[in-house]
Amino acid sequence: MIPQSFIQELLTRVDVVDVVGKAVKLRKAGANYQGLCPFHNEKTPSFSVSPTKQFYHCFGCGAHGSAISFLMEHHGLGFVEAVHELARDVGLTVPEDHSREGAEAARKASQQLALSQWLDQAARYYRSRLKETPAAISYLKERGVTGEIARHFGLGYAPAGWRNLEGVLPDYAAEDAVRAGLVIAGEDGKRYDRFRERIMFPIRNPRGQVIGFGGRVLGQGEPKYLNSPEGPLFSKGHELYGLFEAREGIRTSGRVLVVEGYMDVVMLHQHGCHYAVATLGTATTAMHLGKLLRLADRVVFSFDGDAAGRRAAWRALENALPLLSDTKQLDFLFLPPEHDPDSFVRAEGLEAFEACVRDALPLSSFLLKELAQRADITTPEGRARMQAELKPLVQQMPDIALRTQILVDMAGRLGLPTEELAAYCGLQMAHPVAHVREGGVRHGGRAAGGEARSMRPGASMMQGASLRDQAAPAEGRPWREASSGRWQEGRGARGQGGQNADRWQGGGNAASRRGNRPLQGGQGFDRPYQGGEPGAARMPGVARSRPTPPTLQQRICLLLAYYPALAQEPLEDESLLPQALLDWRNELATLPAGAHFASVLAEVRATDPRKADFIESLDQRDAGVMAAMDYDEARADYLGALDRMRLDQARREVVQVVSRGLDEPGGRTRYAELMATIQRLSQRGTG
């Protein structure tokens, strides 16, 4: 039985509008949202979802309930499965009843409920004080803020005085007053209000509950903006100001605008730009980005045009690199130095600002432009510097088409073949890329001897063979584990005798049948896999200053660990997938479909601790992004990654079949099969 305290905490973390909105097309209707009921046939919407009461109700068939009951009724899940699915979405682990974990969850839920109530009382007090403070009202009017938008965002005012909240909070001396960030306890034991003489901006969670405040000093004083401290409810690296108010605007526009200041968000909303949010005085983090990319296909960063704004934009770019996807777009908007979004929209109007948003600089253009400004590419030294600065950036990117295009573009600027630049960066592509230099000299994807080079992280320069077609080592030739100095016998793979296709690279419990195999390039479980295909040697002479991003195979392994139900999905073209990956999938297929990541890790650790350590290292590199996916997102990612692996392997095998000659026995048949597979996968949008 799941503790009731945990259920309550879970329901405070999720938003029923988001849960229902994944299955039902909703539109705003007053304070609620309406749509066609998913539980009976109707042509006129009678299905209502309340963001404030956090429930849905159909006036036609009577269906009603919370986010949990919606998953049970609409998706056919049991209660426990629905709780687990929602908990995964918000990064919670479901505790067992009567356990220490359950007791801790109950304590935390009780504390968070109390803190939320205290913050709500403070917010109401600040709003009431704003109405009674002419100086604060005058300041907001001077900034162009209307009474309507001030009410919409719940703006308030913290008056002068050291202990104004003493008559507002239930117990000014209680520790919860400090935990809520409303009161400061001095070293001498004296207590006083944290916020004084400041315009107050309430910060809300997805349910609209106040979890913290930002305070702007009225007049002169430092700091200009003061935020609530980190606490049980509030973390600057996770939260975004205005996200609750912007949800509908993000849904309808398909994009989200990230700005720097509270007032930027308020004024943009007032002028009709309803999809703006702001970071809370901190750099844009991976958690911010993961949250935003789940909500919209396009994220636009709008920072000030000065040096500090460009530095903030560059930090956002660096944090975004591991999360990039070919289906998502990240752009950068730099306004004139004399403007921020607040001043620009007031001076030029919404239409001019929207035009700037449409013309924002794509991430790739910003990256290449910024690197070009740092070096003089007319000199060898300048070009070398540009290469050196590009290397750690592209190594953080996943293996997507955008990374290839950036390499092609940069190679053209540097006057290099694309493959040479990729090799310098320690990368490898699945198939050759043609690049045309100025003057028309063509540089295709082939080495000097005419052999196709491939570019995938950590692979040798001589790849081009399939996962299972590379030559096996001579009988008895050992593999040396780079991390431990131990020697292990090499063994052939399934199928055509490839050298390492069965090795663990995030695959199944092959160790139970064959013993622990070394990793890519002879590495064992003692050292995380650095990328590359099975059997590929480490790239000679390429130093890795940072870990490479996970390969497709590693990403699939982690997806399966987080969502074991994916292992029940039927597979096609298994011969194009590594045996180790198939073993891992088969191993997870024996676990309950609703098992959460911690349970999977514990099961694996019981039989193979080194494999569990490896999966855990992949999870740490993932930085919580996969944990925040819902099941549909994870399933789409999983199936898409499998298709990309099949497509890459099919293309490599076509090269091998052609190089051996189509007149070889079965050559033409296999060629036709592979080409049909490539066409089918390409039509599905894989390549």
C-alpha positions in Angstrom: 0.0 0.0 0.0 1.3 3.4 -1.0 1.3 6.0 1.9 -1.5 8.5 1.6 1.0 11.3 2.5 2.9 10.4 -0.7 -0.2 10.5 -2.8 -0.9 14.0 -1.5 2.7 15.1 -2.2 2.5 13.7 -5.7 -0.8 15.5 -6.5 0.8 18.8 -5.4 3.7 18.2 -7.9 1.6 17.4 -11.0 -0.8 19.5 -13.0 -4.0 17.7 -14.1 -4.2 20.1 -17.1 -0.8 18.8 -18.3 -1.8 15.2 -17.7 -5.2 15.4 -19.4 -3.8 17.7 -22.2 -1.6 14.9 -23.5 -4.7 12.9 -24.4 -7.4 15.6 -24.9 -7.2 18.8 -27.0 -8.1 21.5 -24.5 -8.9 25.2 -24.9 -9.2 27.9 -22.3 -12.8 28.6 -21.1 -12.8 31.2 -18.4 -10.9 29.8 -15.4 -11.0 26.3 -16.7 -10.2 24.3 -19.8 -12.7 22.5 -22.0 -12.5 19.7 -24.6 -14.3 16.7 -26.1 -14.8 14.0 -23.4 -12.5 11.1 -24.0 -14.9 8.7 -22.2 -18.0 9.0 -24.4 -18.7 10.2 -27.9 -19.8 13.9 -28.2 -19.6 16.7 -30.7 -20.0 19.6 -28.3 -17.4 19.9 -25.5 -18.8 19.0 -22.1 -15.5 17.9 -20.5 -14.0 20.5 -18.1 -10.6 20.5 -16.4 -10.0 22.9 -13.4 -6.3 24.0 -12.8 -7.2 25.5 -9.5 -9.2 22.5 -8.1 -7.0 20.0 -9.9 -9.8 17.7 -11.2 -11.7 17.0 -14.4 -15.4 16.5 -14.8 -17.7 15.6 -17.7 -21.2 17.1 -17.6 -22.3 14.6 -20.2 -21.3 11.2 -18.8 -20.3 12.2 -15.2 -16.7 11.1 -15.4 -14.6 13.0 -12.9 -11.4 12.7 -10.8 -7.8 13.7 -10.3 -4.7 13.2 -12.5 -4.3 9.7 -11.0 -7.9 8.6 -11.8 -7.5 10.0 -15.4 -4.6 7.7 -16.1 -6.6 4.8 -14.6 -9.7 5.4 -16.6 -8.3 6.6 -19.9 -5.1 4.6 -20.1 -6.4 1.5 -18.3 -3.8 1.5 -15.6 -4.1 0.2 -12.1 -3.9 2.6 -9.2 -0.3 1.6 -8.4 0.8 1.8 -12.1 -0.8 5.3 -12.4 1.0 6.5 -9.3 4.3 5.2 -10.5 3.8 6.8 -13.9 3.0 10.2 -12.4 5.9 9.9 -9.9 8.3 9.2 -12.8 7.1 12.3 -14.5 8.1 14.5 -11.6 11.2 12.6 -10.5 9.7 11.0 -7.3 10.3 7.5 -6.0 7.2 5.7 -4.7 7.9 4.6 -1.1 6.8 1.4 0.5 4.3 1.7 3.4 5.8 1.3 6.9 9.3 1.8 5.5 11.7 4.5 6.5 11.3 5.9 3.0 7.6 6.1 3.4 7.9 7.8 6.8 10.3 10.3 5.3 7.9 11.0 2.4 5.1 11.6 4.9 7.2 14.0 6.9 8.3 15.9 3.8 4.7 16.1 2.5 3.5 17.5 5.8 6.3 20.0 6.0 5.7 21.1 2.4 2.0 21.6 2.9 2.7 23.8 5.9 5.3 25.9 4.1 3.0 26.3 1.1 0.2 27.6 3.4 2.7 30.1 5.0 3.8 31.3 1.7 0.2 31.8 0.5 -0.6 33.8 3.6 2.5 36.0 3.0 1.4 36.5 -0.7 -2.0 37.6 0.3 -0.5 40.0 2.8 1.9 41.5 0.2 -1.0 42.0 -2.2 -3.1 43.8 0.4 -0.2 46.1 1.2 0.4 47.0 -2.4 -3.1 48.6 -2.6 -2.3 50.7 0.4 1.1 52.0 -0.7 0.9 54.9 -3.2 4.7 54.9 -3.8 4.7 51.2 -4.9 1.6 51.8 -7.1 3.3 54.9 -8.6 6.4 52.9 -9.4 4.5 50.2 -11.2 2.5 52.8 -13.2 5.8 54.4 -14.3 6.9 51.0 -15.5 3.7 50.8 -17.5 2.2 48.0 -15.4 -1.7 48.0 -15.3 -3.8 46.9 -12.4 -5.1 44.0 -14.3 -1.7 42.5 -15.1 -0.6 43.2 -11.5 -3.6 41.1 -10.3 -2.9 38.4 -12.9 0.6 37.9 -11.6 -0.3 38.5 -7.9 2.2 41.4 -7.5 2.5 42.8 -4.0 4.6 45.0 -1.8 6.7 44.2 1.3 6.6 47.4 3.4 9.4 48.9 5.5 9.7 47.5 9.0 11.6 44.6 10.4 8.7 42.3 11.7 5.7 43.0 9.6 5.0 39.3 9.1 4.8 38.7 12.8 1.1 39.4 12.8 0.6 37.4 9.6 2.3 34.0 10.0 0.9 31.5 12.5 4.2 31.4 14.5 6.9 33.9 13.7 9.3 32.1 16.0 8.8 28.7 14.3 11.5 27.1 12.2 9.1 26.9 9.3 9.1 30.7 9.0 12.8 30.4 8.2 12.4 27.3 6.0 9.8 29.1 3.9 12.4 31.9 3.3 10.2 34.6 4.8 12.2 35.2 8.0 15.9 35.5 8.7 17.3 34.3 12.0 20.3 36.4 12.9 23.4 35.1 14.8 22.2 36.9 17.9 18.9 34.9 17.7 16.8 37.9 16.6 14.4 37.4 13.7 13.4 39.8 11.0 11.5 39.8 7.7 13.6 38.9 4.7 11.8 41.2 2.3 11.4 44.9 3.1 10.5 47.8 0.9 10.3 45.7 -2.2 7.8 45.0 -5.0 7.0 41.3 -4.6 6.8 38.8 -7.5 5.2 35.5 -6.4 6.9 32.4 -8.0 4.5 29.5 -8.5 4.7 25.8 -9.2 2.7 24.1 -12.0 -0.3 24.0 -9.8 -0.2 27.7 -9.2 0.9 27.4 -5.6 3.3 30.0 -4.3 6.8 28.4 -3.6 8.9 31.5 -3.3 9.3 35.2 -4.1 11.4 37.7 -6.0 11.6 41.1 -4.5 12.6 44.3 -6.5 13.8 47.1 -4.2 11.7 50.3 -4.4 14.1 53.1 -5.1 17.9 52.8 -4.5 19.4 49.8 -2.6 21.3 46.6 -3.1 20.7 43.9 -4.1 18.3 45.3 -6.7 16.5 41.9 -6.8 16.3 39.5 -3.9 15.1 35.9 -4.3 13.8 33.4 -1.8 16.6 31.2 -0.5 16.9 27.5 -1.6 14.6 25.4 0.5 12.2 22.4 0.6 9.9 24.1 -2.0 12.1 26.4 -4.0 15.2 25.8 -6.1 16.4 28.4 -8.5 18.0 25.8 -10.8 14.6 24.1 -11.3 12.0 26.9 -11.3 11.1 29.5 -13.9 9.2 32.7 -13.2 5.9 33.0 -15.1 5.7 29.3 -16.2 2.4 28.8 -14.6 0.9 31.9 -16.2 2.5 31.1 -19.6 1.3 27.5 -19.9 -1.6 28.3 -22.2 0.4 30.7 -24.3 3.1 28.1 -24.8 0.6 25.5 -25.8 -1.1 27.6 -28.4 2.1 29.2 -29.9 4.3 26.1 -29.7 7.2 28.1 -28.4 8.6 29.5 -25.2 10.6 32.7 -24.7 13.2 32.8 -21.9 14.1 36.2 -20.7 16.2 37.5 -17.8 13.9 39.6 -15.6 10.6 39.5 -13.7 9.5 42.7 -15.3 10.3 41.5 -18.8 7.9 38.6 -18.3 5.1 40.9 -16.8 5.4 43.5 -19.6 5.6 41.0 -22.4 2.4 39.3 -21.1 0.7 42.7 -20.8 1.5 43.4 -24.5 0.2 40.1 -25.7 3.4 37.9 -25.7 1.9 35.2 -23.4 4.7 32.6 -23.7 7.5 34.4 -21.8 9.2 33.0 -18.7 12.4 34.1 -16.8 15.2 32.4 -15.0 15.6 33.4 -11.4 18.8 35.3 -11.4 20.8 32.2 -12.3 22.2 30.7 -15.5 19.8 28.5 -17.6 20.3 25.0 -16.3 19.8 21.6 -17.8 16.7 21.2 -15.6 15.3 24.4 -17.0 15.9 23.3 -20.5 14.5 19.8 -20.0 11.3 21.3 -18.6 11.0 23.8 -21.5 11.7 21.3 -24.3 8.9 19.0 -23.0 6.5 21.9 -23.3 7.5 23.4 -26.7 9.3 22.5 -29.9 11.0 25.9 -30.1 12.8 27.7 -27.2 14.0 31.3 -27.8 16.5 32.9 -25.4 16.3 36.7 -25.2 19.2 38.2 -23.3 20.5 41.7 -23.2 22.7 42.7 -26.1 25.6 43.7 -23.8 28.6 41.6 -22.9 26.9 40.1 -19.8 23.9 39.1 -21.9 26.1 37.4 -24.5 27.9 35.5 -21.7 24.5 34.4 -20.3 23.5 33.3 -23.8 26.7 31.3 -24.2 26.2 29.5 -20.9 22.7 28.6 -22.0 24.0 27.2 -25.3 26.6 25.1 -23.4 24.0 23.6 -21.1 21.7 22.9 -24.1 24.2 21.0 -26.2 23.6 17.5 -24.6 19.8 18.0 -24.9 19.7 18.9 -28.6 17.4 17.1 -30.9 16.7 17.4 -34.6 13.0 17.9 -33.8 13.5 20.8 -31.4 14.7 24.3 -32.2 16.8 26.6 -29.9 17.3 30.2 -31.0 18.9 33.3 -29.6 17.5 36.8 -29.7 19.8 39.7 -29.1 18.0 43.1 -28.8 19.9 46.4 -29.3 22.2 47.2 -26.4 20.0 50.0 -25.2 17.0 47.7 -24.8 15.7 44.8 -22.8 12.5 43.0 -23.7 10.5 45.2 -21.3 11.7 48.5 -22.8 11.6 47.2 -26.4 8.0 46.0 -26.3 6.9 49.3 -24.7 8.8 51.4 -27.2 8.3 49.4 -30.4 5.2 47.4 -29.7 4.3 43.7 -29.9 4.4 43.3 -33.6 8.0 44.6 -33.8 9.0 42.3 -30.9 7.4 39.3 -32.5 9.3 40.0 -35.7 12.5 39.9 -33.7 11.5 36.6 -32.2 10.8 35.1 -35.7 14.2 36.3 -36.9 16.1 35.0 -33.8 19.5 33.4 -34.5 19.5 29.6 -34.6 21.8 27.9 -32.1 24.2 26.7 -34.8 24.6 30.2 -36.2 25.2 31.7 -32.8 27.8 29.0 -32.0 29.7 29.5 -35.2 29.5 33.3 -35.2 30.7 33.4 -31.6 33.7 31.1 -32.3 34.5 33.1 -35.4 34.7 36.3 -33.4 37.2 34.7 -31.0 39.8 33.8 -33.6 41.4 35.2 -36.8 40.8 32.4 -39.3 43.1 34.0 -41.8 46.1 32.6 -39.8 46.9 29.0 -39.0 47.0 29.9 -35.3 43.5 31.4 -35.5 42.1 28.3 -37.3 43.8 26.0 -34.8 42.2 27.9 -31.9 38.8 27.7 -33.6 39.2 23.9 -33.9 40.2 23.6 -30.3 37.2 25.6 -29.1 34.8 23.7 -31.3 36.0 20.3 -30.1 34.5 20.1 -26.6 31.3 21.7 -27.8 30.5 19.1 -30.5 31.6 16.3 -28.2 28.8 17.2 -25.8 26.2 17.0 -28.6 24.3 13.8 -29.3 24.8 12.0 -32.6 22.2 14.0 -34.5 22.0 15.5 -38.0 22.6 19.0 -36.6 26.0 18.0 -35.3 26.9 16.8 -38.7 25.7 20.1 -40.3 27.8 22.1 -37.8 30.9 20.1 -38.7 30.3 20.5 -42.4 29.8 24.3 -42.0 32.9 24.7 -39.8 35.0 22.6 -42.0 34.1 24.9 -44.9 35.2 27.9 -42.9 38.5 26.3 -42.0 39.2 24.9 -45.4 39.3 21.3 -44.2 37.6 18.1 -45.3 34.7 17.4 -42.9 36.1 14.0 -42.0 39.4 15.5 -40.9 37.7 18.0 -38.6 35.5 15.3 -37.2 38.5 13.0 -36.6 40.2 15.8 -34.7 37.1 16.2 -32.5 37.0 12.4 -31.9 33.8 11.9 -33.8 32.7 9.6 -36.5 29.8 9.6 -38.9 27.9 6.6 -40.1 28.4 7.4 -43.8 30.5 9.8 -45.8 29.7 13.5 -46.1 30.5 15.5 -49.2 31.9 18.9 -48.7 32.7 21.5 -51.3 35.4 24.1 -50.6 35.7 27.4 -52.2 37.0 27.0 -55.7 35.0 23.8 -56.3 37.5 21.3 -54.9 35.4 18.4 -53.7 36.2 16.7 -50.4 34.2 13.6 -50.0 34.0 11.2 -47.1 37.0 9.1 -48.1 40.5 8.8 -46.9 43.5 9.2 -49.2 43.4 5.6 -50.3 39.7 5.9 -51.3 38.4 4.0 -48.3 35.4 5.4 -46.6 36.0 6.9 -43.2 33.4 6.8 -40.6 33.0 9.2 -37.7 31.5 8.1 -34.5 32.8 8.8 -31.0 35.9 6.8 -30.1 35.9 4.8 -33.4 39.0 3.9 -35.4 39.8 5.5 -38.7 39.2 2.3 -40.6 35.6 1.6 -39.7 33.0 1.0 -42.4 32.3 -2.6 -41.5 29.1 -3.6 -39.7 28.8 -4.3 -36.0 29.1 -8.1 -36.7 31.2 -8.1 -39.9 34.5 -6.8 -38.6 37.3 -9.3 -38.5 37.7 -11.3 -35.4 41.1 -11.4 -33.6 43.4 -14.3 -34.2 42.5 -17.3 -32.1 43.7 -16.8 -28.6 44.7 -13.2 -29.1 43.9 -11.4 -25.8 42.1 -8.2 -25.2 43.7 -5.9 -22.7 41.6 -4.0 -20.2 42.9 -0.4 -20.4 41.6 0.5 -16.9 42.9 -2.6 -15.0 45.8 -4.1 -16.9 44.1 -7.5 -16.9 44.0 -9.7 -20.0 40.9 -11.5 -21.3 40.5 -13.8 -24.2 38.7 -12.3 -27.3 35.7 -14.2 -28.5 33.7 -14.1 -31.7 30.2 -12.6 -32.0 27.1 -14.2 -33.3 26.4 -14.2 -37.0 29.4 -13.5 -39.2 32.2 -13.6 -36.6 32.4 -10.0 -35.7 34.8 -9.2 -32.9 32.8 -7.5 -30.1 29.1 -7.4 -30.9 28.2 -9.4 -27.8 30.2 -7.2 -25.5 28.4 -5.2 -22.8 28.0 -1.6 -24.0 24.7 -1.2 -22.2 23.4 -4.7 -23.1 21.9 -7.7 -21.4 23.2 -10.1 -18.8 25.7 -11.6 -21.2 28.0 -12.1 -18.3 25.7 -14.8 -16.9 26.4 -16.9 -20.0 29.8 -15.8 -21.2 31.6 -14.0 -18.3 32.2 -10.3 -18.2 33.3 -9.1 -21.6 35.5 -6.0 -22.0 33.9 -2.8 -23.2 34.7 -0.8 -26.4 38.3 -0.7 -27.2 39.2 -3.4 -24.6 37.7 -1.5 -21.6 35.9 -3.5 -18.9 33.2 -2.5 -16.5 35.7 -0.6 -14.4 35.6 2.3 -16.9 32.5 3.8 -18.6 32.1 3.2 -22.3 33.4 6.1 -24.3 31.3 5.6 -27.4 31.8 3.9 -30.7 30.7 0.7 -32.2 31.7 -2.7 -30.9 35.1 -3.9 -32.0 36.4 -0.4 -32.9 39.8 0.7 -31.6 40.2 4.0 -29.7 41.0 6.9 -32.0 44.8 7.2 -31.9 46.2 10.5 -30.8 42.8 12.1 -29.9 42.7 13.4 -26.3 39.3 13.6 -24.7 39.1 16.6 -22.3 35.4 15.8 -21.5 33.3 12.6 -21.6 31.6 12.0 -24.9 27.9 12.1 -25.0 26.1 8.7 -24.9 25.8 6.7 -28.1 22.5 5.6 -29.4 23.0 2.2 -28.0 23.7 3.6 -24.5 20.7 5.9 -24.7 18.5 2.9 -25.6 19.9 1.0 -22.7 19.1 3.8 -20.3 15.6 4.2 -21.7 14.9 0.6 -21.1 16.2 0.8 -17.6 13.8 3.8 -16.9 10.9 2.3 -18.7 11.0 -1.5 -18.7 7.6 -1.7 -20.4 9.5 -0.7 -23.6 11.1 -4.2 -23.5 7.6 -5.6 -24.3 7.5 -3.6 -27.6 7.8 -6.0 -30.6 11.1 -5.7 -32.5 11.6 -5.7 -36.2 14.9 -6.3 -38.1 16.7 -7.8 -35.1 19.6 -8.8 -37.2 20.5 -5.1 -37.6 20.8 -4.6 -33.8 23.7 -5.5 -31.6 23.3 -8.8 -29.7 24.3 -7.1 -26.4 21.4 -4.7 -26.7 19.0 -7.5 -27.5 20.2 -9.4 -24.4 19.7 -6.3 -22.2 16.2 -5.9 -23.6 15.4 -9.6 -22.9 16.7 -9.3 -19.4 14.5 -6.3 -18.6 11.5 -8.0 -20.2 11.4 -10.3 -17.2 10.8 -7.4 -14.8 7.4 -5.8 -14.0 6.5 -3.3 -16.7 5.9 -0.6 -14.1 9.2 -1.1 -12.3 10.9 2.2 -11.6 14.6 2.9 -12.2 15.7 2.3 -8.7 14.1 -1.1 -8.7 15.7 -2.0 -12.0 19.1 -0.9 -10.8 18.7 -2.9 -7.6 17.8 -6.1 -9.6 20.8 -5.7 -11.9 23.2 -4.9 -9.0 22.2 -8.1 -7.3 23.6 -10.2 -10.2 26.1 -7.9 -11.8 27.3 -4.8 -9.8 29.6 -3.6 -12.5 26.8 -3.4 -15.0 24.7 -1.5 -12.5 27.5 0.9 -11.9 27.8 1.5 -15.7 24.0 2.2 -16.0 24.2 4.5 -13.0 27.1 6.4 -14.7 24.9 6.8 -17.8 22.1 8.1 -15.7 24.4 10.7 -14.1 25.5 11.9 -17.5 21.8 12.2 -18.5 21.4 14.8 -15.8 17.8 13.9 -15.0 16.4 14.5 -18.5 15.2 11.0 -19.1 13.7 10.7 -15.7 11.5 13.7 -16.5 10.0 12.1 -19.7 6.5 10.8 -19.8 6.0 7.3 -21.2 4.9 8.4 -24.6 7.9 10.6 -25.0 10.2 7.8 -23.9 8.6 5.3 -26.3 8.9 7.7 -29.2 12.6 8.3 -28.3 13.2 4.6 -27.9 11.6 3.6 -31.3 13.3 6.4 -33.1 16.7 5.5 -31.7 16.2 1.9 -32.7 15.4 3.0 -36.2 18.5 5.2 -36.4 20.6 2.2 -35.3 19.0 0.0 -37.9 19.4 2.6 -40.6 23.1 3.2 -39.8 23.8 -0.6 -39.8 21.9 -1.2 -43.0 23.9 1.5 -44.8 27.2 0.0 -43.5 26.1 -3.5 -44.7 25.2 -2.1 -48.1 28.8 -0.8 -48.5 30.1 -4.2 -47.5 27.9 -6.1 -49.8 28.8 -3.9 -52.7 32.5 -4.1 -51.9 32.4 -7.9 -51.8 30.5 -7.9 -55.2 26.8 -8.5 -55.9 27.7 -11.7 -57.8 28.7 -13.3 -54.5 26.2 -16.0 -53.4 23.2 -14.2 -51.9 24.7 -10.8 -52.7 21.9 -9.4 -54.8 19.2 -10.7 -52.5 20.8 -9.2 -49.4 21.4 -5.9 -51.3 17.7 -5.7 -52.2 16.7 -6.5 -48.6 18.9 -3.8 -47.2 17.8 -1.2 -49.7 14.2 -1.9 -49.0 14.9 -1.5 -45.2 16.7 1.7 -45.8 13.8 3.1 -47.9 11.3 2.0 -45.3 13.2 3.6 -42.4 13.9 6.8 -44.3 10.2 7.2 -45.2 9.5 6.9 -41.4 11.6 10.0 -41.0 14.7 8.3 -39.6 17.2 9.5 -42.0 
